[in-house]
Amino acid sequence: MKKIIRCCYCDAILSKDEIGATQKFIHREIKQFMCYSCLAEFVDCTVDELKCQIERFKEEDCGLFK
């Protein structure tokens, strides 16, 4: 059974990409994760900008987004 991980601010269920994004933008060893909306607010950008950057990381074969 897969563990459900939730946003530490709004309690939304997170995807693998949201978990990877929190690790990439905050710190790899972080234990509390954020959804796209909360992370975008935290790093002062839009959700679309955040998702665009994540796509770039995927194209660069970043291990956090596999």
LUMZALUM-215981 format. One record per residue: residue in three letters; y, z negated, x negated of N, C-alpha, C in turn. Coordinates in steps of 0.05 Angstrom, whole numbers, padded with zeros to 5 digits. Layout:
<nodes>
+-----+--------+--------+--------+--------+--------+--------+--------+--------+--------+
!  aa !    nc2 !    nc3 !    nc1 !   cac2 !   cac3 !   cac1 !    cc2 !    cc3 !    cc1 !
+-----+--------+--------+--------+--------+--------+--------+--------+--------+--------+
! Ala !      Y !      Z !      X !      Y !      Z !      X !      Y !      Z !      X !
...
+-----+--------+--------+--------+--------+--------+--------+--------+--------+--------+
</nodes>
This chain:
<nodes>
+-----+--------+--------+--------+--------+--------+--------+--------+--------+--------+
!  aa !    nc2 !    nc3 !    nc1 !   cac2 !   cac3 !   cac1 !    cc2 !    cc3 !    cc1 !
+-----+--------+--------+--------+--------+--------+--------+--------+--------+--------+
! Met ! -00024 !  00000 ! -00017 !  00000 !  00000 !  00000 !  00025 !  00000 ! -00018 !
! Lys !  00043 !  00017 ! -00012 !  00068 !  00020 ! -00027 !  00089 ! -00001 ! -00019 !
! Lys !  00101 ! -00013 ! -00038 !  00122 ! -00034 ! -00032 !  00147 ! -00021 ! -00023 !
! Ile !  00159 ! -00031 ! -00002 !  00184 ! -00021 !  00009 !  00206 ! -00036 ! -00005 !
! Ile !  00225 ! -00020 ! -00016 !  00248 ! -00031 ! -00030 !  00273 ! -00025 ! -00013 !
! Arg !  00289 ! -00045 ! -00010 !  00313 ! -00043 !  00007 !  00339 ! -00046 ! -00009 !
! Cys !  00360 ! -00035 !  00002 !  00387 ! -00038 ! -00010 !  00395 ! -00067 ! -00010 !
! Cys !  00405 ! -00077 ! -00032 !  00413 ! -00105 ! -00034 !  00438 ! -00111 ! -00019 !
! Tyr !  00453 ! -00091 ! -00009 !  00477 ! -00095 !  00006 !  00473 ! -00091 !  00036 !
! Cys !  00461 ! -00068 !  00044 !  00459 ! -00062 !  00072 !  00431 ! -00062 !  00084 !
! Asp !  00411 ! -00068 !  00067 !  00383 ! -00071 !  00075 !  00369 ! -00044 !  00083 !
! Ala !  00381 ! -00021 !  00077 !  00368 !  00004 !  00083 !  00344 !  00008 !  00065 !
! Ile !  00324 !  00022 !  00076 !  00300 !  00028 !  00060 !  00307 !  00050 !  00040 !
! Leu !  00300 !  00047 !  00015 !  00308 !  00065 ! -00006 !  00287 !  00085 ! -00014 !
! Ser !  00297 !  00108 ! -00022 !  00280 !  00129 ! -00033 !  00277 !  00125 ! -00063 !
! Lys !  00259 !  00141 ! -00075 !  00255 !  00140 ! -00104 !  00281 !  00148 ! -00118 !
! Asp !  00295 !  00168 ! -00108 !  00320 !  00177 ! -00120 !  00342 !  00156 ! -00119 !
! Glu !  00343 !  00141 ! -00097 !  00363 !  00119 ! -00096 !  00357 !  00097 ! -00116 !
! Ile !  00332 !  00091 ! -00120 !  00324 !  00071 ! -00140 !  00331 !  00081 ! -00168 !
! Gly !  00324 !  00106 ! -00173 !  00330 !  00118 ! -00199 !  00360 !  00120 ! -00204 !
! Ala !  00375 !  00127 ! -00183 !  00405 !  00129 ! -00186 !  00417 !  00102 ! -00193 !
! Thr !  00407 !  00080 ! -00180 !  00417 !  00054 ! -00187 !  00412 !  00047 ! -00216 !
! Gln !  00388 !  00054 ! -00225 !  00381 !  00048 ! -00253 !  00398 !  00065 ! -00272 !
! Lys !  00403 !  00090 ! -00265 !  00418 !  00108 ! -00282 !  00447 !  00100 ! -00284 !
! Phe !  00459 !  00094 ! -00261 !  00488 !  00088 ! -00261 !  00495 !  00059 ! -00267 !
! Ile !  00476 !  00040 ! -00263 !  00482 !  00012 ! -00268 !  00468 !  00002 ! -00293 !
! His !  00441 !  00001 ! -00292 !  00426 ! -00009 ! -00315 !  00396 ! -00004 ! -00309 !
! Arg !  00381 !  00005 ! -00329 !  00353 !  00012 ! -00325 !  00336 ! -00012 ! -00317 !
! Glu !  00343 ! -00036 ! -00325 !  00327 ! -00059 ! -00319 !  00337 ! -00075 ! -00295 !
! Ile !  00354 ! -00063 ! -00279 !  00365 ! -00076 ! -00255 !  00342 ! -00082 ! -00236 !
! Lys !  00344 ! -00104 ! -00221 !  00322 ! -00112 ! -00203 !  00331 ! -00110 ! -00174 !
! Gln !  00357 ! -00106 ! -00168 !  00366 ! -00103 ! -00141 !  00379 ! -00075 ! -00140 !
! Phe !  00371 ! -00060 ! -00120 !  00379 ! -00032 ! -00118 !  00397 ! -00026 ! -00095 !
! Met !  00411 ! -00003 ! -00096 !  00430 !  00005 ! -00075 !  00424 !  00032 ! -00063 !
! Cys !  00430 !  00035 ! -00038 !  00428 !  00061 ! -00024 !  00450 !  00079 ! -00034 !
! Tyr !  00449 !  00105 ! -00027 !  00470 !  00123 ! -00036 !  00498 !  00114 ! -00028 !
! Ser !  00501 !  00105 ! -00003 !  00528 !  00097 !  00006 !  00539 !  00074 ! -00009 !
! Cys !  00523 !  00053 ! -00013 !  00532 !  00029 ! -00027 !  00537 !  00035 ! -00057 !
! Leu !  00519 !  00051 ! -00069 !  00523 !  00058 ! -00097 !  00548 !  00075 ! -00101 !
! Ala !  00552 !  00094 ! -00083 !  00576 !  00112 ! -00085 !  00601 !  00094 ! -00084 !
! Glu !  00602 !  00075 ! -00066 !  00625 !  00058 ! -00063 !  00628 !  00041 ! -00089 !
! Phe !  00606 !  00031 ! -00100 !  00606 !  00015 ! -00124 !  00617 !  00030 ! -00148 !
! Val !  00609 !  00055 ! -00151 !  00618 !  00071 ! -00174 !  00643 !  00088 ! -00167 !
! Asp !  00654 !  00084 ! -00144 !  00679 !  00097 ! -00135 !  00677 !  00128 ! -00135 !
! Cys !  00658 !  00138 ! -00119 !  00655 !  00167 ! -00115 !  00645 !  00171 ! -00087 !
! Thr !  00641 !  00196 ! -00079 !  00630 !  00202 ! -00053 !  00599 !  00205 ! -00056 !
! Val !  00586 !  00203 ! -00033 !  00557 !  00206 ! -00033 !  00550 !  00235 ! -00042 !
! Asp !  00565 !  00255 ! -00034 !  00560 !  00282 ! -00043 !  00562 !  00285 ! -00073 !
! Glu !  00583 !  00273 ! -00085 !  00586 !  00274 ! -00114 !  00562 !  00260 ! -00128 !
! Leu !  00554 !  00238 ! -00117 !  00531 !  00224 ! -00128 !  00506 !  00241 ! -00127 !
! Lys !  00500 !  00253 ! -00104 !  00476 !  00270 ! -00101 !  00478 !  00294 ! -00119 !
! Cys !  00501 !  00305 ! -00123 !  00505 !  00328 ! -00141 !  00498 !  00320 ! -00170 !
! Gln !  00507 !  00297 ! -00178 !  00502 !  00287 ! -00205 !  00472 !  00282 ! -00208 !
! Ile !  00459 !  00271 ! -00188 !  00430 !  00266 ! -00189 !  00415 !  00292 ! -00192 !
! Glu !  00423 !  00313 ! -00179 !  00410 !  00340 ! -00182 !  00413 !  00349 ! -00211 !
! Arg !  00436 !  00345 ! -00223 !  00440 !  00352 ! -00251 !  00420 !  00336 ! -00269 !
! Phe !  00417 !  00311 ! -00263 !  00398 !  00294 ! -00279 !  00370 !  00305 ! -00276 !
! Lys !  00363 !  00313 ! -00252 !  00336 !  00324 ! -00247 !  00332 !  00350 ! -00263 !
! Glu !  00353 !  00367 ! -00263 !  00351 !  00392 ! -00278 !  00348 !  00387 ! -00308 !
! Glu !  00360 !  00365 ! -00317 !  00358 !  00357 ! -00346 !  00332 !  00342 ! -00351 !
! Asp !  00315 !  00340 ! -00331 !  00289 !  00327 ! -00333 !  00290 !  00297 ! -00339 !
! Cys !  00310 !  00284 ! -00328 !  00313 !  00255 ! -00331 !  00288 !  00240 ! -00320 !
! Gly !  00276 !  00223 ! -00335 !  00252 !  00209 ! -00327 !  00255 !  00191 ! -00303 !
! Leu !  00279 !  00183 ! -00296 !  00284 !  00166 ! -00273 !  00281 !  00180 ! -00247 !
! Phe !  00280 !  00207 ! -00247 !  00280 !  00223 ! -00223 !  00255 !  00240 ! -00221 !
! Lys !  00232 !  00230 ! -00229 !  00207 !  00245 ! -00228 !  00190 !  00235 ! -00206 !
+-----+--------+--------+--------+--------+--------+--------+--------+--------+--------+
</nodes>
